[in-house]
Amino acid sequence: MKATTYSMKEICAMYFPHNTQASAGVQLKRWINYNDKLNQALIEAGYRNGQKLLTPLQVSLIFQYLGEP
């Protein structure tokens, strides 16, 4: 999958297609927070809590650490 700009909603739906939008958001944020290496890499890539759009670098980090959805 090509890492391009995605909204947080789109990424959440990719990883949790059967969850509600709110539930998917909570779950993805939980995965990010529990994965210290991913969390640190995202912060270094400029990620901020509440960010609506993810850069291609941030998306590629999520795919790298969590696997492609």
TAUR-V660552 format. One record per backbone hydrogen bond with DSSP energy under -0.5 kcal/mol. NH is the residue of the N-H (numbers start at 0). CO is the residue of the C=O. Records with the same first field share a line. If there is no record, write none. Layout:
NH = CO / CO
//
This chain:
3 = 1
5 = 53
7 = 51
10 = 6
11 = 7
12 = 8
13 = 9
14 = 10
15 = 11
18 = 15
23 = 19
24 = 20
25 = 21
26 = 22
27 = 23
28 = 24
29 = 25
30 = 26
31 = 27
32 = 28
33 = 29
34 = 30
35 = 33
38 = 34
39 = 35
40 = 36
41 = 37
42 = 38
43 = 39
44 = 40
45 = 42
46 = 41
50 = 47
53 = 5
58 = 54
59 = 55
60 = 56
61 = 57
62 = 58
63 = 59
64 = 60
65 = 61
66 = 62
//
